[in-house]
């Protein structure tokens, strides 16, 4: 199977995923790093890793539909089987999701359905919860909503600052995301309603 990683920023999750491909944990080809931001450091990480890159900037298109149409055409021409969102700071339209049903994974830095949106770590920290964590889920047409693949909790320590919590959450992301991608690429995930079952082959 061939997959693409979508990233808009630093690309630390891309780095962890690429390492998991190279060490054989993920038995699929990391065929593309796509970014909607030409300044994303993820692009440099991909180039250093020898992974092909693609940059398309939404503001250079008349509307979101034409932007995503070009992206879909590219992905299908290059036989991309599934997509991994890793810090992709743009909500996919229903059109795009329908083009890859059940084939888009996303990571979110909280225990969904709590603290949806762009600032999951900060929102949990500010709210004062004692436990947060990481969620990996399938993408559907609603934000941070699709069936959950894996979740792992993380206790917020008394001495944590927002910065130290961010570091710890990202470390957990780098462990958990490759696990979920490996399960998906090996056909070990089955969706039933809102539940995702891990099956042994």
C-alpha positions as CSV (number, residue, x, y, z in Angstrom):
1,X,0.0,0.0,0.0
2,X,1.1,3.6,-0.7
3,X,0.2,6.5,1.6
4,X,0.6,10.2,1.8
5,X,1.2,12.3,4.9
6,X,-0.5,15.8,5.0
7,X,1.3,18.4,7.2
8,X,1.2,22.1,7.5
9,X,3.9,22.8,10.0
10,X,6.9,21.4,11.8
11,X,6.4,17.8,10.7
12,X,7.6,16.0,13.9
13,X,4.9,13.4,13.4
14,X,6.0,12.9,9.8
15,X,9.5,12.2,11.1
16,X,8.2,9.5,13.5
17,X,6.1,8.0,10.8
18,X,9.0,7.9,8.3
19,X,11.2,6.3,10.9
20,X,8.5,3.6,11.5
21,X,8.4,2.9,7.8
22,X,12.1,2.6,7.6
23,X,12.4,0.2,10.6
24,X,9.6,-2.0,9.2
25,X,6.9,-1.2,11.9
26,X,4.7,0.2,9.1
27,X,4.6,-2.1,6.2
28,X,3.5,0.4,3.6
29,X,5.2,2.9,1.3
30,X,5.4,6.5,2.4
31,X,5.0,7.9,-1.1
32,X,4.3,11.6,-0.5
33,X,4.4,14.5,1.9
34,X,1.8,17.1,1.0
35,X,1.6,20.5,2.4
36,X,-0.6,23.5,1.9
37,X,2.1,25.7,3.4
38,X,5.3,26.3,1.4
39,X,7.1,27.4,4.5
40,X,6.3,24.2,6.4
41,X,9.4,22.6,7.9
42,X,7.8,19.2,7.2
43,X,8.7,19.7,3.5
44,X,12.4,20.0,4.5
45,X,12.1,16.9,6.7
46,X,10.6,15.0,3.7
47,X,13.3,16.1,1.3
48,X,16.0,15.1,3.7
49,X,14.3,11.7,4.1
50,X,14.0,11.2,0.3
51,X,10.2,11.3,0.3
52,X,8.5,13.1,-2.7
53,X,6.8,16.3,-1.8
54,X,3.8,18.3,-3.2
55,X,2.9,21.9,-2.3
56,X,-0.5,23.4,-3.3
57,X,-1.6,26.7,-1.7
58,X,-5.4,27.2,-1.3
59,X,-5.3,31.0,-1.7
60,X,-3.9,30.5,-5.2
61,X,-7.2,28.8,-6.2
62,X,-10.6,30.4,-6.8
63,X,-12.3,28.2,-4.2
64,X,-11.7,25.2,-1.9
65,X,-13.3,22.9,-4.4
66,X,-10.8,23.6,-7.2
67,X,-7.9,23.3,-4.7
68,X,-9.1,19.9,-3.5
69,X,-10.0,18.7,-7.0
70,X,-6.4,19.2,-8.1
71,X,-5.1,17.4,-5.0
72,X,-7.5,14.5,-5.6
73,X,-6.4,14.2,-9.2
74,X,-2.7,14.1,-8.1
75,X,-3.3,11.5,-5.4
76,X,-5.2,9.2,-7.7
77,X,-2.7,9.6,-10.5
78,X,0.0,8.5,-8.1
79,X,-2.1,5.5,-6.8
80,X,-2.2,6.8,-3.1
81,X,-4.2,4.2,-1.1
82,X,-4.7,6.1,2.1
83,X,-3.9,9.5,3.8
84,X,-2.5,10.3,7.1
85,X,-3.1,13.8,8.5
86,X,-0.2,14.9,10.7
87,X,-0.6,18.5,11.8
88,X,-2.6,19.4,8.7
89,X,-4.2,22.7,9.7
90,X,-7.1,22.7,7.2
91,X,-10.5,21.1,7.5
92,X,-11.1,18.7,4.6
93,X,-14.3,19.3,2.6
94,X,-17.0,16.6,2.4
95,X,-16.0,16.2,-1.3
96,X,-12.5,15.2,-0.4
97,X,-13.6,12.9,2.4
98,X,-16.0,11.1,0.0
99,X,-13.2,10.5,-2.5
100,X,-11.3,8.5,0.2
101,X,-14.0,6.9,2.4
102,X,-12.6,5.2,5.4
103,X,-9.0,5.9,4.2
104,X,-8.1,9.1,6.0
105,X,-6.5,8.9,9.5
106,X,-6.1,11.9,11.8
107,X,-4.4,12.5,15.1
108,X,-5.7,14.8,17.8
109,X,-3.9,15.9,21.0
110,X,-6.8,15.3,23.5
111,X,-9.1,12.5,24.5
112,X,-11.9,13.1,22.0
113,X,-14.7,14.0,22.2
114,X,-13.2,16.5,24.7
115,X,-11.3,19.5,23.5
116,X,-11.9,19.4,19.8
117,X,-10.3,22.0,17.5
118,X,-6.9,23.5,16.9
119,X,-5.8,24.0,20.5
120,X,-6.5,20.7,22.2
121,X,-3.5,20.7,24.5
122,X,-3.9,24.3,25.6
123,X,-7.7,23.9,26.1
124,X,-7.2,20.9,28.3
125,X,-4.5,22.5,30.3
126,X,-6.4,25.8,30.8
127,X,-9.6,23.9,31.7
128,X,-7.8,22.2,34.5
129,X,-8.5,18.5,33.7
130,X,-6.3,16.0,35.5
131,X,-5.9,13.7,32.4
132,X,-5.6,14.4,28.7
133,X,-4.1,12.3,26.0
134,X,-4.0,11.5,22.3
135,X,-6.7,10.2,19.9
136,X,-6.2,8.7,16.5
137,X,-9.4,8.4,14.5
138,X,-10.8,8.0,11.0
139,X,-11.9,11.2,9.3
140,X,-15.5,11.8,8.4
141,X,-17.4,14.9,7.3
142,X,-17.4,16.5,10.8
143,X,-14.4,18.0,12.6
144,X,-12.6,15.6,15.1
145,X,-15.6,13.3,14.9
146,X,-14.9,10.0,13.1
147,X,-14.6,6.5,14.7
148,X,-11.7,6.2,17.1
149,X,-8.9,3.8,16.3
150,X,-6.6,4.3,19.3
151,X,-6.6,6.4,22.4
152,X,-4.1,6.8,25.2
153,X,-4.3,8.9,28.3
154,X,-1.7,11.1,29.9
155,X,-1.8,12.4,33.4
156,X,-1.3,16.2,33.8
157,X,1.2,16.7,36.5
158,X,1.1,19.4,39.2
159,X,4.4,20.8,37.9
160,X,3.4,20.7,34.3
161,X,3.5,24.0,32.3
162,X,1.8,24.3,28.9
163,X,5.2,23.8,27.3
164,X,6.1,20.7,29.2
165,X,2.7,19.2,28.6
166,X,3.0,19.9,24.9
167,X,6.3,18.0,24.8
168,X,4.8,15.0,26.6
169,X,1.8,14.9,24.4
170,X,3.9,15.1,21.2
171,X,6.1,12.2,22.5
172,X,3.0,10.1,23.0
173,X,1.7,11.0,19.5
174,X,5.0,9.8,18.0
175,X,4.5,6.4,19.7
176,X,0.8,5.9,19.0
177,X,0.4,7.2,15.4
178,X,2.8,4.6,13.8
179,X,0.9,1.8,15.7
180,X,-2.4,2.9,14.2
181,X,-1.0,3.3,10.7
182,X,0.6,-0.1,10.9
183,X,-2.8,-1.7,12.0
184,X,-4.6,0.1,9.1
185,X,-2.0,-0.8,6.5
186,X,-2.1,-4.5,7.5
187,X,-5.9,-4.6,7.2
188,X,-6.4,-5.1,10.9
189,X,-9.1,-2.4,11.5
190,X,-12.8,-3.0,11.0
191,X,-15.4,-0.2,11.4
192,X,-18.8,-1.0,12.9
193,X,-20.8,2.1,13.4
194,X,-18.8,4.3,15.7
195,X,-16.6,1.5,16.9
196,X,-13.3,0.4,15.4
197,X,-12.4,-3.3,16.1
198,X,-8.8,-4.5,15.9
199,X,-8.8,-7.9,14.3
200,X,-6.1,-10.5,14.1
201,X,-5.4,-12.0,10.7
